[in-house]
Structures are given as C-alpha cells and as structure tokens.
C-alpha cells in the first residue's frame, strides 16, 4: 500500500468498463473507512469521501454534493451550489 498525504491507497486500477478507480483509507478517525473515487471514460467523476459526503460531476457541467448529514446540493457549469428541495430528492 502506498502512503500519500495522510491517506493510504488500498487499491487502484481500471475496471472492466475502462474507468479508473482508487480506494483509500484515511485512518481510524475518518467516519467513512471505505473512501473511493471513479474517473469515468464519459468524463464524469464520483467521489465517496472520508467524511461520509459524496460528490458527482457529469461531463456536461452538472454537479451534485451530498453532505455527511444527507443534505443535497446541485451546481451547474461551475455556478453556485443550490440546496435541492425535498420534492426533488
């Protein structure tokens, strides 16, 4: 395993679909012990973060962030983050 900037890479590589993935560990104090991210061939990215939050961005400028408490936010083309109303969830 590789040590790097306070985290340990557990595994990384290219999956069957051709997307790059990386799973890493930020230590016993991190709320999420199974953090990982994907960089996909279509240009989208997905991150499951050590703090329990997640982030998704597609190749067309849409981004979604889910905070550790479950609140959701969206942004378009680098614009400001907007909360997602309960009926859009």
C-alpha positions as CSV (number, residue, x, y, z in Angstrom):
1,X,0.0,0.0,0.0
2,X,1.2,3.5,-0.8
3,X,1.3,6.2,1.8
4,X,0.5,9.7,0.5
5,X,-0.7,12.9,2.1
6,X,-2.3,11.4,5.1
7,X,-4.1,8.6,3.4
8,X,-3.2,5.0,2.3
9,X,-4.2,3.8,-1.2
10,X,-5.8,0.4,-0.7
11,X,-6.4,-0.4,-4.4
12,X,-6.5,1.4,-7.7
13,X,-6.8,0.5,-11.3
14,X,-9.0,0.3,-14.4
15,X,-12.3,-1.6,-14.1
16,X,-14.0,-3.7,-16.8
17,X,-15.8,-0.7,-18.1
18,X,-12.4,1.1,-18.6
19,X,-13.0,3.6,-15.7
20,X,-10.2,4.5,-13.3
21,X,-10.9,3.9,-9.6
22,X,-9.0,4.4,-6.4
23,X,-10.0,3.2,-2.9
24,X,-8.2,4.7,0.0
25,X,-8.1,4.8,3.8
26,X,-7.7,8.0,5.8
27,X,-7.2,6.3,9.2
28,X,-9.3,5.1,12.1
29,X,-10.7,8.6,12.9
30,X,-12.3,9.0,9.5
31,X,-16.1,8.5,9.6
32,X,-16.0,6.6,6.2
33,X,-13.3,3.9,6.2
34,X,-14.1,2.9,2.6
35,X,-13.4,6.1,0.7
36,X,-13.0,5.8,-3.1
37,X,-13.4,7.7,-6.4
38,X,-14.0,6.9,-10.0
39,X,-13.0,8.9,-13.1
40,X,-15.1,7.6,-15.9
41,X,-14.5,7.4,-19.6
42,X,-17.5,9.6,-20.3
43,X,-15.8,12.4,-18.3
44,X,-17.9,12.0,-15.2
45,X,-16.4,11.7,-11.7
46,X,-17.7,10.2,-8.5
47,X,-16.2,10.6,-5.0
48,X,-17.2,8.9,-1.7
49,X,-15.3,11.0,0.8
50,X,-13.7,10.0,4.2
51,X,-16.1,12.4,5.9
52,X,-19.1,10.5,4.6
53,X,-20.0,13.0,1.9
54,X,-20.2,12.2,-1.8
55,X,-19.7,14.2,-4.9
56,X,-20.7,13.6,-8.6
57,X,-20.0,15.6,-11.7
58,X,-21.0,14.7,-15.2
59,X,-19.3,15.7,-18.4
60,X,-22.0,18.4,-19.1
61,X,-21.4,20.6,-16.1
62,X,-23.9,19.2,-13.6
63,X,-22.5,18.6,-10.1
64,X,-24.2,17.1,-7.0
65,X,-22.8,17.1,-3.5
66,X,-24.4,15.1,-0.6
67,X,-23.2,16.3,2.8
68,X,-22.5,13.9,5.6
69,X,-25.9,14.8,7.1
70,X,-27.7,13.8,3.9
71,X,-28.4,17.4,2.6
72,X,-28.1,17.6,-1.1
73,X,-26.8,20.5,-3.2
74,X,-26.5,21.0,-7.0
75,X,-24.5,23.3,-9.2
76,X,-24.4,23.8,-13.0
77,X,-21.4,24.8,-15.0
78,X,-19.3,26.0,-12.1
79,X,-22.2,28.1,-10.7
80,X,-23.1,28.5,-7.0
81,X,-24.3,25.5,-5.0
82,X,-28.0,25.4,-4.5
83,X,-29.9,23.2,-2.0
84,X,-32.1,20.5,-3.6
85,X,-35.6,20.8,-2.3
86,X,-37.2,17.9,-0.6
87,X,-39.5,17.1,-3.6
88,X,-36.5,16.9,-6.0
89,X,-34.8,14.2,-3.9
